[in-house]
């Protein structure tokens, strides 16, 4: 029986989550495993470093776009003025759980 790509199981303590992603793609699995412990996501630089800079950018981009299209991951930008914005990628469930509306909205 093949599990859904978005299957999430909570551990008995309820505060740590294990993510099961039997996608068959080792690049996707490694990225998703790194995101599992990061409630705010990880930067593209950290994703690149997961592979010790040995994966072509286009391959990593294709995996990220594919996972984003299925709704498993989401992206958000953070800008620390005056720097360029940094894009963070994270598991949709974790990002949604940590999103709070801004005051006054």
PyMOL commands that set and color helices and strands:
alter all, ss='L'
color gray80, all
select helices_A, chain A and resi 26-36+44-50+57-69+92-97
alter helices_A, ss='H'
color red, helices_A
select strands_A, chain A and resi 8-10+17-19+42-43+73-78+86-91
alter strands_A, ss='S'
color yellow, strands_A
deselect
rebuild
show_as cartoon
